[in-house]
Amino acid sequence: MNSGAILGFTIRACDELEADVVKAVMVIEVVGKSTTQVINKLRGIPQLEKLHTTNGAWDLVTDIRASSLSEFDQVLREVRIIDGVLNSETSILLSSV
């Protein structure tokens, strides 16, 4: 029966199962009025799990999830070469407390 009551579902795995995954948060500063253009490019990078607009010195915040440090490094390069990205800062998430 398709009543539309369930719109979706997900599972949450124990963090221990994701020991080899590199997770990070990146903040991005955008040049002028190029935010929409930058967002469209960022949406094409599959390792960027979530993307948020924000206020203050940084314009965007994204959650990164990569399978290795090499893949993580590649994601950082991809983001930094996007036209309209002026600056970025990334923090790797080491452990949940």
C-alpha positions, 0 to 999 in steps of 0.5 A, spaced: 500 500 500 502 506 498 499 511 502 505 516 502 506 516 510 513 514 510 517 518 506 524 515 507 528 512 512 536 511 514 540 507 518 545 510 523 552 505 524 556 505 530 562 510 529 567 504 530 564 501 523 567 507 520 574 507 522 577 508 516 573 514 513 576 521 513 570 526 516 571 533 516 568 540 516 570 545 511 568 553 511 568 557 504 569 564 503 566 566 496 567 572 491 562 577 491 555 574 488 558 568 485 555 564 491 549 560 486 555 558 481 559 555 487 554 552 490 552 548 483 559 546 482 560 544 490 553 539 489 557 535 483 562 533 488 560 527 491 564 527 498 561 533 500 555 530 504 551 536 506 552 544 504 549 550 508 549 557 507 552 561 513 553 568 516 559 571 518 566 571 515 565 564 511 559 564 506 558 556 506 559 550 510 560 543 508 561 536 511 566 532 507 566 524 507 572 521 504 574 514 504 582 515 504 587 521 505 588 521 498 581 522 496 580 527 502 586 531 499 583 531 492 576 533 494 580 539 497 583 541 491 577 540 487 573 545 492 579 550 491 580 551 484 572 552 483 571 559 480 568 564 485 572 560 491 576 565 495 578 562 501 577 555 505 579 552 512 578 545 513 578 541 520 578 533 520 574 530 525 578 526 529 573 523 534 566 524 537 565 525 544 
